[in-house]
């Protein structure tokens, strides 16, 4: 049995998909672990396409990777960076457009310029065409090698809110009020400044990346994490689609792991895996 994407065929373990859960002490440890995997990927494939996410959760990853670059541990000069989602209607130069955020948090710390960056056009007159164009661009670039993901308290990944199609492609989405409330902290606490619409890679698009890595921290994410890895695959928890992927890694701190029934099993399997295997 194989899981097929445009990038090729991936054998499944024991005929079934597998999600690896790694429980770490805190966000810093999670960031260092994931940054190490990204650095190893770039050593094997210097022009790898890295899918990046915004928000506060992935910041420790970007900080750890930048520190590795600064120390001479990996050359990222040929790396490419792909955006997961973007607000509709915010100019690219707006400080809270995701293009601006990623320039500050990822490109500049790594010493990359915008030539290394690709993302959807949130200001396009024809948003539907912009979505389709970005989906094609990802495929034409050879596909995403490693996609970073956060998770919402309701289980969303990217801006694929609950009940999003698990086969969805890059498209425009209307944000829930809870997501707008959560994101108001980036807009001076004013929800009225938070756009109502976004372009997001769909779940089907996300699943085409060769490696999915989700980082979750804090007890507020515990229910969503448990539903993602231990619950059924269901559109009500979009992140549960990771169970369909042949190489998905979920990295969680103690708080985010607090609702996992199989936490001890996950600790045991990770602590006993061969060191060369990585995540």
Secondary structure, DSSP 8 states (H G I E B T S, - for coil): -EEEETTEEEE-BTTB--EEEEE-SSHHHHHHHHHHHHHHHHHH-TT-EEEE--SSTTHHHHHHHHHHHHTTS---TT-EEEESEEESS--TTSTTSHHHHHIIIIIHHHT--GGGEE---TT-SSHHHHHHHHHHHHHHTT--SEEEE---TTS-BTTB-TT--TT--SEEEE--HHHHHHHGGGGTT-GGGS-SEEEE--HHHHTTSSEEEEEE-SGGGHHHHHHHHHS--BTTBGGGGGGGSSSEEEEE-TTTTTT-TTHHHHHHHHHTS-GGG--
